[in-house]
Amino acid sequence: MNRPTYNLLWRLAMPLVLARLWWRGLRESGYRKHWNERRGHYGARGAGWHTLWIHAVSVGETRAAEPLVDALMALYPNSRILMTHMTPTGRAAGHELFARHGDRFVQSYLPYDTVSKLTRFMRHFTPRICILMETEVWPNLIAVCKTRGITVALVNARLSERSLRRAGRFGRLMTQAAAQLSLVAAQTERDASRISSLGAPRVVITGNIKFDVAVPAAALARGRFLRQRINADADGDSGGAGRPVLLCASTREGEEALILDAFKAMPERPPGMLLLLVPRHPQRFDEVANLAGLRGLRVARRSTLGQDGADLDSAVEVLVGDTMGEMVAYYAACDCAFIGGSLLPLGGQNLIEACAVGKPVLIGAHTFNFAVASDEAVAAGAAVRVVDAAAMLAQARQLLLDTMTRNSMGAAAFGFAAAHRGATTRTVELLQGLIY
């Protein structure tokens, strides 16, 4: 595919794209806010600042960018950070994390990848550099940056074999875009090799910035509060009188049914075992609570827990984590954690936060989006890979009943996370040579 064909397809698809955006707004109202930004229209001019632009598509990329934002803020005290997103949840996470920077931090949705919309965006904000997080390579975005003299860097970059094959279907369109990247800071050697095969001229292995994300003390405190409300031991040792807690974090559509069926079919649960189930997408909170109820399981929701100061009813078997911005608290509140997106061929989710909190980790077979981190966590004794939901519940049962093994895995997880820090420093050193 070449750029004229790509642009024609965008022109033809735009009515459908906007209609789909409006439809998604029926389930998640945030998609109907800031509508004009997605079309490249703004109010008062945004120029007048030395602007460093970071594109973080959704929640995961936004949270991963935290140490990078803080480092750039410290290095460039007279600059501002512009962060763009594609999802309302990503934008909300950015506001939660970075509003403390005041006027030096601004947010916008990234316009759709058309030349006219992106040109209006860049005229408005006048960025000095475009820093793309992880995988977000858009052909027209890079081409317009090149035309306007804006340096483009892809940082914390990752590219799975599946994504490489998908990029290959776009042919010259993607190789031209890759060739215009001034810097690629790749997570692993495998990522670097795949991205280099697309024609990126400068690829450096810097590691994964997500290992540098600090565990907030306030989130740990919320985790302790949550354990108290579910009547678990405050120190996390469910070998005492408290309830043992299995967290299934960032689960995706199709996985919850498998997990709930396996949980209901467990021949013998640890006494008082609680399944804490946190769907990745907030628009599915109601659906997942209903799935548990339809199976005859006693269900409660995190959003209502503790409002009256009472503990969770001891008869509740499934607690649905239906709040945003509390994932670290959920990790702190559990005894062991399964990382979703890995029971089905969806690529898995980030296990680093769970390790950083010092929790034993369970993962499924499908972790191609985080292949190296997952494999290394297993090798370090921080994680165990399981073949299906039944095997995951069986492994969780063993961990919940075996305090010594659980604590040993938790210590290995904490050590694994600590050993991989430093990617932010290496990345910022490279970026300094590109920022003027």
Secondary structure, 3 states (H helix, E strand, C coil): CCHHHHHHHHHHHHHHHHHHHHHHHHHCHHHHCCHHHHCCCCCCCCCCCEEEEEECCCHHHHHHCHHHHHHHHHHCCCEEEEEEECCHHHHHHHHHHHHHHHHHEEEEECCCCCHHHHHHHHHHHCEEEEEEECCCCCHHHHHHHHHCCCEEEEEEECCCHHHHHHHHCCCHHHHHHHHCCCEEEECCHHHHHHHHHCCCCCEEECCCHHHHCCCCHHHHHHHHHHHHHCCCCCCCCCCCCCCCEEEEEEECCCHHHHHHHHHHCCCCCCCCCEEEEEECCHHHHHHHHHHHHHCCCCEEEHHHCCCCCCCCCCCCCEEECCCCCCHHHHHHHCCEEEECCCCCCCCCCCCHHHHHCCCCEEECCCCHHHHHHHHHHHHCCCEEECCCHHHHHHHHHHHHHCHHHHHHHHHHHHHHHHHCCCHHHHHHHHHHCCCC
